[in-house]
Amino acid sequence: MRLPLVTVLGECVADAFTVPAPAQDELALRVLPGGGPANTAVALARLGTPARFLGRLSDDVFGRLFRGHLEASGVDLSAAVRAAEPSTLAVAELDAQGRAAYSFHAQGTADWQWTADELSGADLASTACLHSGSLALVREPGGTVVEEFLARASATATVSLDPNVRPLLVTPEVYRERLPRWCALADVLRLSEEDLELLLPAYTVERACDAWHAAGVPLVVITRGERGAVASLHGERVFVPTPPTDVVDTVGAGDSFTAGLLHHLGAKGFLGGRLTDLRIGDVFDACAFAARVAALTCGVVGPNPPWADRLRLPEPTAGLTAG
């Protein structure tokens, strides 16, 4: 069976992790290709979903690293833009639980310079789902252009969004102001518990889901790390546990979850419209698969999602919660 094409729009970031330095007065970094949207495209392609990446890739040393990584994972770069600006760099420090805190070097970099002309030529005819998110949605001058592109895509494709709030670069108020518009365009909203706390700090998971449903998005999924995920379809909710895993770090886990969710929905024939035939049992199955993809990503260093052959294991049994 040929799975539907998913187009991913957004940034590709050089993730630099500190490693032991050869001398006391030196800092050594290990650089891995990252960035939420690029991670999602890589994970989709490795799972077997045709994935096309709409990104602005520099020709600098990091940009060449990105291209090699994306292409080796099977991502279609035919619509990517060759950008004159430098790549974005994020320096990550990991805590004892493997969670990363980032400092960004992102001023004037390639990822945020989208123009209307660059995106107007992107063909959406074969795209069943458009996924976007993270800083490309809010960093100007390109953020407004990206949002307009999402509106165009929503006429023919399932739209998936992951806000991936980065308060060091863009204040949460910017996300809050735009989120109702995104919900009106989107069919799937996937965000982390940390995102929820930044966007709606006084809201419970249930209240937040209901607010976003009221704004227009039918499916909301909130991932909570080792505490599992909560998914809400038009207000009907389900809890999905996190599979046991030995965590190396959590970098890219949320992006892998999103890819697993979209891959499963595509394999079951739900992508390409407004999710009108989707039922809560289908949501559980898709999220359970996504949780396994994310858990495997947590078991290795950096944003390195699994290939399909690692997922050939029995799937958990559905267990719904009232709500």
Beta strands, then each sheet from edge to edge (+ up, - down):
strand 1: 5-9
strand 2: 13-19
strand 3: 28-34
strand 4: 51-54
strand 5: 56-58
strand 6: 81-83
strand 7: 88-94
strand 8: 100-105
strand 9: 127-133
strand 10: 158-162
strand 11: 188-192
strand 12: 219-223
strand 13: 229-233
strand 14: 236-240
sheet 1: 4+ 1+ 9+ 10+ 11+ 12+ 13- 14+
sheet 2: 3+ 2- 7- 8+
sheet 3: 5+ 6+
end
